Amino acid sequence: MNIKKIIELKYNIKTDDMIFIRKMIGTTYLIKTINKDYIAKIYEHRERALCVKSAEILALLNHTKITPRVYPTINNNYFYANSKISILLMDYLGNTQPEKMTPNQSILERVKQLHQELNKLSQILPKHSYAFFIDRFLQFLRISKVREDIYQDFYELGNYLFSLASNLPEGPCHGDLHNENIRIMNGEFKVFDFDTVCMFSPLIDYVVMFERSNFNIFNQNDFQLDKIAFSTCLEHLGLDKTIYLKPMLAFTAIRHYELIATIASVKGSGSISYDFIIEQYNWIKSWVNELKNEERN
């Protein structure tokens, strides 16, 4: 039975069309019907635990106006699963994502509200730490058989960055709060895609929202722009820049470790070229140099 038929049968809806949107963790489709449009996220069998966790969190947040509504199956489960796939069916929030945002009180208050709601669920959120943010990438490097000196540099750079990020305040976070996972509809702030929700630090959501750096090409000006954005964010939040600014800047680079490891796990290690690894190596070294310059100053 194809996915379209499964959705019709298990959710009791008649679909007019099913349009591919994107694939990363899970594959996302727009489901069009006569009455309304939905988003269906299809997870492979190996991703089932992520589907179950996302379904649980979205169901518990259904009473808020922060997340899309998740729809139960005809059996009143918040996801459908068979031996091959799992499915989440949610409200479609449109395809207009906000531009890269700048820190302002309105946005910060809405993200703070999200964190408050997630904090109520802290007992069920996975805890992410060095193993998730750094070690997955190092394992990918071993599989990719990079030169030992490059591996050792990545290892030492990652340890340095994580030692700084460990000073961030602990708490729940969405984990992937970039503008593609945000919609602002009729003045309401909506967030979706909770596959990486975790307990680590709420400040990493602000890093992902407000960082401006080019992922592939290091530019010293990008470091300064991030420094300004994060400083403004911390001022609005009433947090001490002398304590949290450098850890937030460190997480900008940690995000490279995290994202590359995730891409490798989803698309296979062969999808990432050696040239790209070296490009990232140079980027992270340059970013760390800027961080160390900050410490000297």
Secondary structure, 3 states (H helix, E strand, C coil): CCHHHHHHHHHCCCEEEEEEEEECCCEEEEEEECCCEEEEEEEEHHHHHHHHHHHHHHHHCCCCCCCCCECCCCCCCCCEECCCEEEEEEECCCCCCCCCCCCCHHHHHHHHHHHHHHHCCHHHCCECCHHHHHHHHHHHHHHHCCCHHHHHHHHHHHHHHHHHHCCCCCEEECCCCCHHHEEEECCEEEECCCCCCEEECCHHHHHHHHCCCCCCCCCHHHHHHHHHHHHHHHHHHCCCHHHHHHHHHHHHHHHHHHHHHHHHHHHCHHHCCHHHHHHHHHHHHHHHHHHHHHHHC
